[in-house]
């Protein structure tokens, strides 16, 4: 039975800035001796993790793993600087996590972080080790996985010397690689929030109506025209935020819905991840 407490783990983290699991293991190895645990962590090089917790991880990469068009995964891994983001070691960590997601299909982020990526090593510990090895704050807090239709991914570089900063995963009802690519690129460029009108929360729609009415009144619009103006502006909100109602990036004369209808497929769902956003 371990002869140390949660307070001991906290104290060791404060002293060494190592990860929680590393501190627990060190205390177990040191039989609860705090000074010896500090020495163990220093020997193993597990320093400088939590000291970075206050820093901003606004750089990073989005990586994708596809099994043909049967399934796909997007993972965002963040770091502090673009120097680390474009390094092979950082990308290797991101790729390893993405492949792990593809192989294990975790239910959510908590399940992913708690799962074992290597024998006896959770993803959380794996990320903590990357913190120490790469010398920066490394954060894993988003992923997406689809496996119920025709799946495609698109990765976009915002700078040629950096890894992809935007990733899109789409799932269609039927096989159509060209349309899947076009829709994924459209989503990367136009950043829709919702798939359809039905997906927009009612409270958000009502708020848009209130804002539209208040704005129209402030502009001095006639009372008789308010209802029409409000509906027009709410429709404009849908066209801006709902992917099916946006004008297609490839053909602005057609909506995304029209493009899909002509191809005989539907867009079942999508995920768009932009680093740090």
C-alpha positions, 0 to 999 in steps of 0.5 A: 500500500502506498505510504504517501498522500495526495498532498505529497503528490501535490508537494512533489509537483510544486517542487519539481514541476513534473507531471502528476503520474510521474510524481506518483510513480516517483513516490512509489519508487521512493517509498514515500520519501519526498527528497528521494522522489525529487532525486528520482525525477531529476535523474529521469529528467522529468522537470519543467512540466507544470511550470509551463501551465500558465503559458499560452499554447497557441501554436501546433498542428492538426494531423489526420489518419484515414482508413481509406474512406471508411473512417477518419480521425483528426487530432489537434496538438498544441504547443507554445512556438512555431519552432516546436510545431514544425519539428519532427518530434512534435509531429511524431507525438501528434501522429502517434496519438491520432493513430491511437485514436483510430485504433481505439475509438475513445468515447471522449477526451477524458477517455482518450487521455486515460487510455494506454497508448503504450504498455503502462503509459496513458496518453496523459503521461505520454503528453506530459513526457512530451512537455518535458522532452520538447521543453514547451507546454504541450496540450491535447484537448480536441479530436474528431473521429467518423466511421459511419459513411464515406469519410474524407479529410482535408488539411490546410497550411496557413504558412508553407513552413508550418504543419497544417493549422486547419483540419476538416473531416467530412462524412457523406452518405455515399461515395463521392471523393470529388464532392467530399474534397470540395466540401471539406475545402469549403468548410476549411475556408468558410468555417461554418458552425452548424450543419443545418438550421435544425442544429442551431440551438433555439436560444441562439436563433432567438437572440439573433431575432432580438438583436435584429429587431433592436438594430432595425428599431435603432435604424428607424425602420418602420414598424410595419416592416420589422417582421420582414427585416428581422426574418431577412437578417435571421436568414442571413445568419443562417447563410453565414453559419449553416454549411448547407446554406452557404454559397459553395466555394467552388461555385458561388451560384450554388449553395452547398446543399445544391451541390450535394443534391446534384451529386446525389449525396448528403453531408451527414456531419463535419468537424473543423479544427483550427489550431488555437481557435 
